[in-house]
Amino acid sequence: MKKFENFIFWILNSSFRKTLIVILTIVAFFASLLMFPSNAVLARMLPSKSDTTFSIYVDTPTGSSIKETKKVTDCISNILDKEESVLSISTFYGQGIPLDYAGMVKGSMMKRTENVAEMSINLTPVHDREEASFLMVSRLRPTIKKECASIISGTNIKMIEQPSGPPTLAQIVVEVKGRNLDKLRELSIEVSNILGNTKDLVDVDILSDDIYDTYKLVPDVKKIADESLSVEQVNNILYLSFEGMTIAAKNSEDSIIQIPIFLVLDDKNRVIKKDNAEAIKDKISSLNLMNRLGEQIPLSEVVKIVKVKSTPSIFHKDLKRTINVVAETDNVSQVYPLLDARETMMNYFKDKYIVETVPLSTYMFDLTLTDKQTGEKFLLRWDGEMKVTLDTFRDLGAAFIAALVLIFFLLVIYYKSFALSGIILGGSMLSLIGVILGHWVADLVTEQTFFLTATSLIGFIALMGISSRNSLLLIDFVKSLIGDEGMEKKRAIAHASATRAIPIFLTAVAIILGSALLAGDPIFGGLGVALISGTVAAVFVSLIFVPVLLDNSKDIEKT
């Protein structure tokens, strides 16, 4: 390693070369940080994973029948049948997919209306197909929405992937909070429109019941008594005709329990074709009840038809009325569409509301809206996987800072020098250059976006110890050469760097080979890339950048 020693000595003998290395390293550090705002490297909690299943949620307009909903699902099935990777399709009408991991979080178990359906799409094993499931979803989404959503005007189709990380209601959730329910509904529609027009956001939906006109059949108790009937008779015939009910049971040798006999009118007699009170009255006029005197009494004579507004479900969170507006991202980080949509909302609402931002806190992206006329206050709170991502990066950042502080004070106690401790930590921080550049290169050579994830940050925190250890051993060796052998400082630094180069290289190779197994993993790939590229940067920092800083430090000569 004599050539390497002479190379380091050559650098240390020139102030220009030392200054050039420091400047280039600092420029590289800040240039790597600029890759985040320039979208060259995207951050995300965890990358999408290729699975063997995904779901499709179909929401036709409120009041749609199962037949109308089935037209949409049949259209989707026809498109999916052409895909070689699709093994089977299970469709559930009027309910969510049973025991579905994503559905349990998204509230699918609460679905109980004819205008909704969920489809479970089962795919071939991951290793038997070239296309990942999330890439297939991204490719099929525009085709399915274009061809099938227009069958029933107002239909909303959402493509739901199995979550790769902590399950959330959606990747981006805007909680619209306030007291005035009518204004909340208006705000949620406006928020939905903004999200729908934001680049890279798809599957936008408002998780709120529509308000529509409905008709109630109210038994007229006085007329029922006058006609010698009972309220129970009226209720039974209504359920029997339109909903159906069990009227008897059948015993069978092949069954250990009784088999219920269910009776209901056929579709021809049960369906009301026109949306008005007269059509309902004509329909129930054909239904008769026999009173205690044996007389046939038309049902329409003892039932009132009352037109009312539907009663929507009212959701609360943190003791406040809440309407959730959800959106998914199309294989991009959630942070950037969030920032775009938030900026648009601030400009959009400032005419009618006083828009205030929340101070730096857990909910730093929230917006408070105060109506300029009435003084009513509303809150737009951001949640979902985006919130989990920000919280995770914040917590890992705090852990990283805590580790830095602890290492710094331990080094100060050991060396009794702030300068040497700062050199070690400064050199360790520069390994971030390799981490970011490694993710940028990985994104260039992979088919899908390679995100900087939470596992990447874990790898960077682990690199702090490796890089600090290399610098610490180098400093101890230099101090020993200067103090014990009386070697001149520049020559001691060059000799120590050359001597420590082989152990540092061997350690780096071991880390790189071990991390290579992780680099191809869909979840822990960020950890593998961070360790590989960060280790390469740490080698440069330990053997070239740190020696330059040591040469400018007077504390290194103290014994």
C-alpha positions as CSV (number, residue, x, y, z in Angstrom):
1,M,0.0,0.0,0.0
2,K,3.0,2.3,-0.4
3,K,1.5,3.9,-3.5
4,F,-1.7,4.7,-1.7
5,E,0.4,6.2,1.2
6,N,2.3,8.4,-1.3
7,F,-1.0,9.4,-2.9
8,I,-2.5,10.6,0.5
9,F,0.8,12.3,1.3
10,W,0.7,14.1,-2.1
11,I,-2.8,15.4,-1.3
12,L,-1.8,16.6,2.1
13,N,1.2,18.5,0.8
14,S,-1.0,20.8,-1.3
15,S,-3.4,23.3,0.3
16,F,-5.2,23.6,-3.1
17,R,-5.8,19.8,-3.4
18,K,-7.0,19.6,0.2
19,T,-9.4,22.5,-0.3
20,L,-10.6,21.0,-3.6
21,I,-11.5,17.7,-1.9
22,V,-13.3,19.4,0.9
23,I,-15.3,21.6,-1.5
24,L,-16.1,18.7,-3.9
25,T,-17.3,16.6,-1.0
26,I,-19.5,19.3,0.5
27,V,-21.0,20.0,-3.0
28,A,-21.7,16.3,-3.5
29,F,-23.4,16.2,-0.1
30,F,-25.8,19.1,-0.8
31,A,-26.3,18.0,-4.4
32,S,-27.5,14.6,-3.1
33,L,-29.9,16.3,-0.7
34,L,-31.3,18.3,-3.6
35,M,-32.4,15.0,-5.2
36,F,-35.4,15.0,-2.9
37,P,-37.1,18.3,-3.9
38,S,-36.1,17.6,-7.6
39,N,-37.9,14.2,-7.4
40,A,-34.8,12.4,-8.6
41,V,-35.1,10.2,-5.4
42,L,-38.6,9.6,-4.0
43,A,-39.3,8.8,-0.4
44,R,-42.0,6.4,0.8
45,M,-42.8,4.4,3.9
46,L,-42.5,1.1,2.1
47,P,-42.5,0.2,-1.6
48,S,-45.4,-1.6,-3.2
49,K,-45.1,-5.4,-3.2
50,S,-46.1,-7.9,-5.8
51,D,-48.9,-10.0,-4.4
52,T,-51.0,-12.9,-5.7
53,T,-54.3,-10.9,-5.3
54,F,-55.8,-7.5,-5.5
55,S,-59.3,-6.1,-5.1
56,I,-61.7,-3.9,-7.1
57,Y,-64.4,-1.9,-5.3
58,V,-67.4,-0.9,-7.4
59,D,-69.8,1.8,-6.2
60,T,-72.7,2.6,-8.5
61,P,-74.9,5.6,-7.7
62,T,-77.0,5.4,-4.6
63,G,-80.3,3.6,-5.4
64,S,-78.8,1.4,-8.1
65,S,-80.0,-2.2,-8.2
66,I,-77.9,-5.3,-8.1
67,K,-78.7,-5.8,-11.8
68,E,-77.2,-2.4,-12.6
69,T,-74.2,-3.1,-10.4
70,K,-73.7,-6.5,-12.1
71,K,-73.5,-4.8,-15.5
72,V,-70.4,-2.9,-14.3
73,T,-68.8,-6.0,-12.7
74,D,-69.4,-8.1,-15.8
75,C,-67.6,-5.4,-17.9
76,I,-64.6,-5.6,-15.5
77,S,-64.7,-9.4,-15.6
78,N,-64.6,-9.4,-19.4
79,I,-61.5,-7.2,-19.4
80,L,-59.7,-9.3,-16.7
81,D,-60.6,-12.6,-18.5
82,K,-58.1,-11.6,-21.2
83,E,-55.2,-11.4,-18.7
84,E,-53.1,-14.6,-18.6
85,S,-52.0,-13.9,-15.1
86,V,-55.6,-13.9,-13.7
87,L,-56.5,-17.3,-12.2
88,S,-60.0,-16.6,-10.9
89,I,-62.4,-13.8,-10.0
90,S,-64.8,-13.8,-7.0
91,T,-67.5,-11.1,-6.9
92,F,-69.5,-10.2,-3.8
93,Y,-72.6,-8.1,-4.3
94,G,-73.9,-5.9,-1.5
95,Q,-71.1,-6.7,0.8
96,G,-67.3,-6.7,1.3
97,I,-64.9,-9.5,0.6
98,P,-65.0,-11.8,3.7
99,L,-61.8,-11.8,5.8
100,D,-60.0,-9.4,3.4
101,Y,-56.9,-7.8,5.0
102,A,-57.3,-4.5,3.3
103,G,-61.1,-4.6,3.5
104,M,-61.1,-4.9,7.3
105,V,-59.3,-1.6,7.6
106,K,-61.2,0.2,4.9
107,G,-64.6,-0.6,6.4
108,S,-65.8,-3.1,3.7
109,M,-67.6,-5.2,6.3
110,M,-70.1,-2.3,6.8
111,K,-71.3,-2.5,3.2
112,R,-74.9,-3.7,3.0
113,T,-76.5,-2.0,-0.1
114,E,-77.3,-3.2,-3.6
115,N,-75.2,-0.5,-5.3
116,V,-71.8,-1.8,-4.1
117,A,-69.8,-4.8,-5.0
118,E,-66.3,-6.1,-4.3
119,M,-64.2,-8.3,-6.6
120,S,-61.3,-10.4,-5.5
121,I,-58.8,-11.0,-8.3
122,N,-56.5,-14.0,-7.8
123,L,-53.3,-14.1,-9.8
124,T,-50.7,-16.7,-10.6
125,P,-47.7,-17.0,-8.2
126,V,-45.3,-14.1,-8.2
127,H,-42.4,-16.1,-9.6
128,D,-44.5,-17.4,-12.5
129,R,-45.2,-14.0,-14.1
130,E,-43.0,-11.2,-15.2
131,E,-45.4,-8.3,-14.3
132,A,-45.7,-7.3,-10.7
133,S,-49.3,-7.1,-9.3
134,F,-49.0,-3.3,-8.6
135,L,-47.8,-2.7,-12.1
136,M,-50.7,-4.7,-13.5
137,V,-53.1,-2.6,-11.4
138,S,-51.5,0.6,-12.7
139,R,-51.9,-0.6,-16.3
140,L,-55.4,-1.9,-16.0
141,R,-56.9,1.0,-14.0
142,P,-57.4,3.5,-16.9
143,T,-58.8,0.8,-19.2
144,I,-61.3,-0.5,-16.6
145,K,-62.4,3.0,-15.6
146,K,-62.8,4.2,-19.2
147,E,-64.8,1.2,-20.4
148,C,-66.8,0.2,-17.3
149,A,-67.4,3.4,-15.2
150,S,-69.5,4.9,-18.0
151,I,-72.0,2.0,-18.1
152,I,-73.8,3.5,-15.1
153,S,-73.3,7.3,-14.9
154,G,-71.7,8.3,-11.6
155,T,-70.0,4.9,-10.9
156,N,-66.8,4.9,-8.9
157,I,-64.3,2.1,-9.4
158,K,-61.3,1.7,-7.1
159,M,-58.4,-0.7,-7.5
160,I,-57.2,-1.8,-4.1
161,E,-53.8,-3.5,-3.5
162,Q,-52.9,-5.4,-0.4
163,P,-50.9,-3.1,1.9
164,S,-47.2,-3.7,2.1
165,G,-46.9,-1.9,5.5
166,P,-49.2,-0.8,8.3
167,P,-52.8,-0.9,7.1
168,T,-54.5,2.4,6.6
169,L,-57.8,3.7,5.2
170,A,-56.0,4.9,2.1
171,Q,-52.6,6.2,1.1
172,I,-53.9,9.8,1.4
173,V,-56.8,10.7,3.7
174,V,-58.2,14.2,4.2
175,E,-60.4,14.3,7.3
176,V,-62.9,17.2,7.0
177,K,-64.0,18.1,10.5
178,G,-66.6,20.6,11.8
179,R,-70.0,21.0,13.4
180,N,-72.1,22.1,10.4
181,L,-72.9,18.8,8.6
182,D,-74.2,20.5,5.4
183,K,-71.0,22.7,5.1
184,L,-68.9,19.6,5.8
185,R,-70.5,17.8,2.8
186,E,-69.8,20.9,0.6
187,L,-66.2,21.1,1.8
188,S,-65.6,17.3,1.2
189,I,-66.9,17.6,-2.4
190,E,-64.5,20.6,-3.0
191,V,-61.6,18.7,-1.4
192,S,-62.5,15.7,-3.6
193,N,-62.5,17.7,-6.7
194,I,-59.0,19.2,-5.9
195,L,-57.6,15.7,-5.2
196,G,-59.1,14.4,-8.4
197,N,-57.3,17.1,-10.4
198,T,-54.0,16.5,-8.7
199,K,-51.3,14.7,-10.7
200,D,-50.6,11.1,-9.7
201,L,-53.7,10.8,-7.5
202,V,-56.2,8.1,-8.4
203,D,-59.3,6.4,-7.0
204,V,-60.5,9.5,-5.2
205,D,-63.7,8.9,-3.2
206,I,-65.8,10.5,-0.4
207,L,-66.7,8.1,2.4
208,S,-70.1,9.5,3.1
209,D,-73.6,8.5,2.4
210,D,-75.6,10.3,-0.3
211,I,-78.7,12.2,0.7
212,Y,-81.6,11.2,-1.5
213,D,-85.5,11.1,-1.5
214,T,-87.0,8.0,-0.1
215,Y,-90.5,6.8,0.6
216,K,-91.7,5.4,3.9
217,L,-94.7,3.1,4.2
218,V,-96.2,4.1,7.5
219,P,-99.1,2.0,8.9
220,D,-102.2,4.1,9.7
221,V,-103.0,2.7,13.1
222,K,-106.5,4.2,13.2
223,K,-107.6,2.8,9.9
224,I,-106.0,-0.6,10.7
225,A,-108.2,-0.8,13.8
226,D,-111.3,0.4,11.9
227,E,-110.8,-2.4,9.3
228,S,-110.4,-5.1,12.0
229,L,-106.7,-5.7,11.1
230,S,-103.5,-5.7,13.1
231,V,-100.2,-3.8,12.6
232,E,-98.4,-7.1,12.6
233,Q,-100.4,-8.2,9.6
234,V,-99.4,-5.0,7.7
235,N,-95.7,-5.4,8.6
236,N,-95.7,-9.1,7.6
237,I,-97.2,-8.6,4.2
238,L,-94.8,-5.7,3.4
239,Y,-91.7,-7.8,4.4
240,L,-93.2,-10.9,2.7
241,S,-93.7,-9.0,-0.6
242,F,-90.6,-6.8,-0.9
243,E,-87.9,-8.3,1.4
244,G,-89.0,-11.8,1.8
245,M,-89.3,-13.9,5.0
246,T,-89.4,-17.4,6.3
247,I,-93.0,-18.7,6.4
248,A,-92.4,-22.4,7.3
249,A,-89.8,-25.1,7.7
250,K,-89.3,-28.4,6.0
251,N,-87.9,-31.6,7.6
252,S,-85.6,-33.8,5.6
253,E,-83.8,-37.1,6.2
254,D,-80.7,-35.7,4.6
255,S,-80.4,-32.7,7.0
256,I,-80.2,-32.8,10.8
257,I,-81.8,-29.3,11.0
258,Q,-85.0,-27.9,9.6
259,I,-84.8,-26.3,6.1
260,P,-86.4,-22.9,6.1
261,I,-88.9,-22.0,3.4
262,F,-88.4,-18.5,2.2
263,L,-91.1,-16.6,0.3
264,V,-90.8,-13.4,-1.7
265,L,-92.5,-11.9,-4.7
266,D,-90.7,-12.4,-8.1
267,D,-88.9,-9.4,-9.6
268,K,-91.6,-8.6,-12.0
269,N,-94.1,-8.0,-9.2
270,R,-91.6,-6.6,-6.7
271,V,-89.8,-4.0,-8.8
272,I,-91.3,-0.5,-8.9
273,K,-90.4,1.1,-12.2
274,K,-91.2,4.8,-11.5
275,D,-89.9,6.9,-8.7
276,N,-93.1,8.5,-7.3
277,A,-95.7,7.9,-4.7
278,E,-98.4,7.0,-7.2
279,A,-96.3,4.1,-8.6
280,I,-95.8,2.8,-5.1
281,K,-99.5,3.1,-4.3
282,D,-100.4,1.2,-7.5
283,K,-98.1,-1.6,-6.6
284,I,-99.3,-2.1,-3.0
285,S,-103.0,-1.8,-4.1
286,S,-102.6,-5.3,-5.6
287,L,-101.8,-6.6,-2.1
288,N,-104.8,-7.5,0.0
289,L,-105.2,-8.4,3.7
290,M,-108.0,-10.5,5.2
291,N,-109.5,-9.1,8.4
292,R,-111.2,-10.9,11.2
293,L,-114.5,-10.7,9.3
294,G,-113.1,-12.5,6.3
295,E,-113.1,-9.3,4.1
296,Q,-110.3,-8.5,1.7
297,I,-108.8,-5.1,2.5
298,P,-106.3,-3.4,0.0
299,L,-103.0,-2.7,1.6
300,S,-103.0,0.8,0.2
301,E,-106.1,1.7,2.3
302,V,-104.2,1.2,5.6
303,V,-100.7,2.5,4.7
304,K,-99.6,6.1,4.3
305,I,-96.9,6.9,1.7
306,V,-94.6,9.6,3.1
307,K,-91.7,11.2,1.1
308,V,-88.7,12.0,3.3
309,K,-85.0,12.6,3.0
310,S,-82.6,9.7,3.7
311,T,-80.7,9.8,7.0
312,P,-76.9,9.5,6.3
313,S,-74.5,7.9,8.7
314,I,-72.6,10.5,10.8
315,F,-69.1,9.6,11.6
316,H,-67.1,11.1,14.5
317,K,-63.4,11.2,15.3
318,D,-61.8,12.9,18.3
319,L,-65.4,14.0,19.3
320,K,-65.8,15.9,16.0
321,R,-68.0,15.2,13.0
322,T,-65.8,13.9,10.3
323,I,-66.1,13.1,6.6
324,N,-63.2,11.2,5.1
325,V,-62.0,12.0,1.5
326,V,-59.5,9.3,0.3
327,A,-57.2,8.9,-2.6
328,E,-54.5,6.5,-3.8
329,T,-51.2,7.2,-5.5
330,D,-50.2,5.6,-8.8
331,N,-46.8,4.1,-8.0
332,V,-45.4,7.4,-6.7
333,S,-44.5,8.8,-3.2
334,Q,-47.5,10.2,-1.3
335,V,-45.6,13.3,-0.1
336,Y,-45.4,15.2,-3.4
337,P,-49.1,15.0,-4.5
338,L,-49.9,16.0,-0.9
339,L,-47.8,19.1,-1.1
340,D,-49.4,20.0,-4.5
341,A,-52.9,19.4,-3.3
342,R,-52.4,21.3,-0.1
343,E,-51.0,24.3,-2.0
344,T,-54.0,24.2,-4.3
345,M,-56.4,24.0,-1.3
346,M,-54.9,27.0,0.4
347,N,-55.3,29.1,-2.8
348,Y,-58.8,27.8,-3.5
349,F,-60.3,28.3,0.0
350,K,-58.8,31.7,0.7
351,D,-61.7,33.6,-1.0
352,K,-64.4,32.3,1.4
353,Y,-62.4,31.2,4.4
354,I,-59.5,32.5,6.5
355,V,-56.9,29.7,5.9
356,E,-54.4,29.1,8.7
357,T,-51.7,26.5,8.9
358,V,-50.9,24.5,12.0
359,P,-47.6,25.2,13.6
360,L,-44.8,22.7,13.3
361,S,-46.2,19.6,15.1
362,T,-47.4,16.1,14.6
363,Y,-50.1,17.6,12.3
364,M,-48.0,20.2,10.6
365,F,-49.8,19.8,7.2
366,D,-53.3,20.5,8.6
367,L,-55.3,23.5,7.5
368,T,-57.8,25.4,9.7
369,L,-60.6,27.2,7.7
370,T,-62.7,30.0,9.3
371,D,-65.8,31.1,7.4
372,K,-65.5,34.8,6.7
373,Q,-69.2,35.4,7.1
374,T,-70.4,33.0,9.8
375,G,-67.1,32.5,11.8
376,E,-67.6,28.7,11.7
377,K,-64.3,26.8,12.0
378,F,-63.4,23.7,10.0
379,L,-60.3,21.5,10.0
380,L,-58.7,19.7,7.1
381,R,-56.5,17.0,8.7
382,W,-54.2,14.8,6.6
383,D,-54.0,11.1,7.5
384,G,-53.5,7.7,5.9
385,E,-50.3,6.0,4.8
386,M,-48.9,9.5,4.1
387,K,-49.2,10.3,7.8
388,V,-47.6,7.0,8.8
389,T,-44.7,7.8,6.4
390,L,-44.1,11.2,7.8
391,D,-44.3,9.9,11.4
392,T,-41.9,7.1,10.6
393,F,-39.3,9.4,9.0
394,R,-39.7,11.9,11.8
395,D,-39.1,9.2,14.5
396,L,-36.2,7.6,12.6
397,G,-34.7,11.1,12.2
398,A,-35.1,11.8,15.9
399,A,-33.4,8.4,16.6
400,F,-30.6,9.4,14.2
401,I,-30.1,12.7,15.9
402,A,-30.1,11.1,19.3
403,A,-27.5,8.6,18.2
404,L,-25.3,11.5,16.8
405,V,-25.5,13.4,20.1
406,L,-24.7,10.3,22.2
407,I,-21.7,9.3,19.9
408,F,-20.4,12.9,20.0
409,F,-20.4,13.1,23.8
410,L,-18.8,9.7,24.1
411,L,-16.1,10.8,21.7
412,V,-15.5,14.1,23.5
413,I,-15.1,12.2,26.7
414,Y,-12.6,9.8,25.0
415,Y,-10.5,12.3,23.0
416,K,-11.1,15.3,25.2
417,S,-11.4,17.2,21.9
418,F,-14.5,18.7,20.2
419,A,-12.6,19.0,16.9
420,L,-11.7,15.3,16.6
421,S,-15.2,14.3,17.7
422,G,-16.7,16.7,15.0
423,I,-14.4,15.2,12.3
424,I,-15.6,11.7,13.1
425,L,-19.3,12.7,13.1
426,G,-18.9,14.9,10.0
427,G,-17.3,12.1,8.1
428,S,-20.0,9.7,9.2
429,M,-22.7,12.1,8.0
430,L,-21.2,12.2,4.5
431,S,-22.0,8.5,4.0
432,L,-25.5,9.9,3.3
433,I,-24.1,10.8,-0.2
434,G,-23.7,7.1,-1.0
435,V,-27.1,6.2,0.3
436,I,-28.9,8.8,-1.8
437,L,-26.8,8.2,-4.9
438,G,-27.3,4.4,-4.5
439,H,-31.1,4.8,-4.5
440,W,-30.9,7.1,-7.6
441,V,-28.8,4.5,-9.5
442,A,-31.1,1.7,-8.3
443,D,-34.1,3.6,-9.7
444,L,-32.4,3.9,-13.1
445,V,-31.7,0.2,-13.4
446,T,-35.0,-1.2,-12.1
447,E,-38.4,-1.3,-14.0
448,Q,-40.4,0.3,-11.2
449,T,-39.6,3.3,-9.0
450,F,-37.0,2.5,-6.3
451,F,-38.1,4.5,-3.3
452,L,-36.0,5.6,-0.3
453,T,-37.9,3.9,2.4
454,A,-38.0,3.5,6.2
455,T,-35.7,0.4,5.8
456,S,-33.2,2.7,3.9
457,L,-33.1,5.0,6.9
458,I,-32.4,2.1,9.2
459,G,-29.5,1.2,7.0
460,F,-28.1,4.7,7.1
461,I,-28.3,4.7,10.9
462,A,-26.4,1.4,11.0
463,L,-23.8,3.0,8.7
464,M,-23.1,5.6,11.3
465,G,-21.4,3.1,13.6
466,I,-19.4,1.5,10.8
467,S,-18.1,4.9,9.5
468,S,-17.4,6.2,13.0
469,R,-15.4,3.0,13.8
470,N,-13.2,3.4,10.7
471,S,-12.4,7.1,11.5
472,L,-11.8,6.3,15.2
473,L,-9.3,3.6,14.5
474,L,-7.5,5.8,12.0
475,I,-7.2,8.7,14.5
476,D,-5.9,6.4,17.2
477,F,-3.3,5.0,14.9
478,V,-2.2,8.5,13.8
479,K,-1.9,9.7,17.4
480,S,0.2,6.6,18.2
481,L,2.6,7.2,15.3
482,I,3.0,10.9,16.3
483,G,3.3,10.4,20.0
484,D,5.2,7.1,20.3
485,E,7.3,7.1,17.2
486,G,7.7,10.9,16.6
487,M,6.6,10.7,13.0
488,E,5.8,13.9,11.2
489,K,2.0,14.6,11.1
490,K,1.4,14.5,7.4
491,R,3.5,11.3,7.0
492,A,1.7,9.7,10.0
493,I,-1.7,10.4,8.6
494,A,-0.7,9.0,5.2
495,H,0.9,5.9,6.7
496,A,-2.1,5.3,9.0
497,S,-4.5,5.6,6.0
498,A,-2.5,3.2,3.9
499,T,-2.2,0.7,6.8
500,R,-5.9,0.8,7.7
501,A,-7.0,0.6,4.0
502,I,-6.9,-3.2,3.8
503,P,-9.0,-3.8,6.9
504,I,-11.4,-1.1,5.9
505,F,-11.7,-2.6,2.4
506,L,-12.2,-6.1,3.8
507,T,-14.9,-4.8,6.1
508,A,-16.6,-3.0,3.2
509,V,-16.5,-6.1,1.0
510,A,-18.1,-8.2,3.7
511,I,-20.9,-5.7,4.2
512,I,-21.5,-5.3,0.5
513,L,-21.7,-9.1,-0.1
514,G,-23.9,-9.6,2.9
515,S,-26.2,-6.8,1.9
516,A,-26.5,-7.9,-1.7
517,L,-28.9,-10.6,-0.6
518,L,-31.2,-7.9,0.7
519,A,-31.0,-5.6,-2.4
520,G,-33.4,-7.6,-4.4
521,D,-36.1,-7.9,-1.7
522,P,-39.2,-5.9,-2.4
523,I,-39.4,-4.6,1.2
524,F,-35.8,-4.7,2.5
525,G,-34.3,-3.6,-0.8
526,G,-33.8,-0.1,0.5
527,L,-31.8,-1.4,3.5
528,G,-29.6,-3.5,1.2
529,V,-28.9,-0.6,-1.2
530,A,-28.3,1.8,1.7
531,L,-25.7,-0.5,3.2
532,I,-24.0,-1.2,-0.1
533,S,-23.8,2.4,-1.5
534,G,-23.3,3.9,2.0
535,T,-20.4,1.6,2.7
536,V,-18.7,2.7,-0.6
537,A,-19.1,6.3,0.4
538,A,-17.8,5.6,4.0
539,V,-14.6,4.1,2.5
540,F,-13.9,7.2,0.6
541,V,-14.7,9.4,3.6
542,S,-12.5,7.4,6.0
543,L,-9.5,7.1,3.7
544,I,-9.4,10.5,1.9
545,F,-11.8,13.1,3.4
546,V,-11.0,12.4,7.1
547,P,-7.2,12.5,6.6
548,V,-7.6,16.0,5.0
549,L,-9.6,17.2,8.0
550,L,-7.0,15.6,10.4
551,D,-4.2,17.4,8.7
552,N,-5.9,20.7,9.5
553,S,-6.5,19.8,13.2
554,K,-4.0,20.7,15.9
555,D,-5.6,18.3,18.4
556,I,-4.3,15.3,16.5
557,E,-0.8,16.0,17.7
558,K,-1.7,16.0,21.4
559,T,-0.8,12.8,23.2
